Amino acid sequence: MEPKRKRSDGRNWISLVIFLVIAFGSPVSKFITSLIFQTTGQPVSSSTLAIGLVSLIVLAVAVSVISSVVRGVGRINTGSETQLPSGPMPAPPPMNAGGTDQSTSQFPGSPRFEPMINPRILAFGIIGLIFFGGVFLAILSIFGAL
């Protein structure tokens, strides 16, 4: 039997664009800036081009997320609605001789919910994010980008 292959939903192009920018960023950016200068007569720096590319990617991701949410909402509304049971109500439990309802005196304990994310893993991730953010800022300041 052939294994089921995951169907591509059209969002893989973002990772491809990021890879191409990293692999061929410098020669392509020089070519695009010279092309824009020849076409418009306005000088464009590589940093302006990078800002434009990042903002286009952010805009594309935002549109992709919004369209996914809209499709999800449409899918939820088209499903069958939950219906309450319409059968006869069960009889109440019998009363004790003392007049107290036994079902009210024997409540189960409160429900305990386990966290979705282990707190140690979350703390490790936040510490790693702060550490690598500091390393990134240090590298930027060393090379004079800040």
C-alpha positions, 0 to 999 in steps of 0.5 A: 500500500502506498503511504499517504503523502501530505498535500501541499496547501500553497504555503511552502513558497515562503520558506523557499523565498527565505532560502533564496534570499539567504543563498543568493541575497547579495548578487540578487539585491545588487541586480534589483537595486540597479534595475530599480535605479535604471527604471525609476532614476531613484537610488535604492539602497540594499537595506531599503530593498531588504525592508521592502522584502521583509514587509512583503513577506509579513504582508503575505503571511498575514493574508495567508493567516487571515484567509485560513481563519476565514476558511476555518470559520466557514467550515465551522458554521457549515457543520451540524449544530449541537443539539440538547437531549430531548428525552425524558428527565431522569428521576431525582435521587431518593431523599434520606430519612434525615431529609438531606439530599445524599447527592449534594453531600458527595460531590467529586473533587474539583477537576485538575487541569494539566498545563498544555506546555510544561513550565520548564520547557516554556522557561527554557524557551524564553531564556533561550529567546532572550539569550539568542536575542542578545547574541543577535543584538551584539552581532549587529552592534559589532558590525555597526548595524545598530 
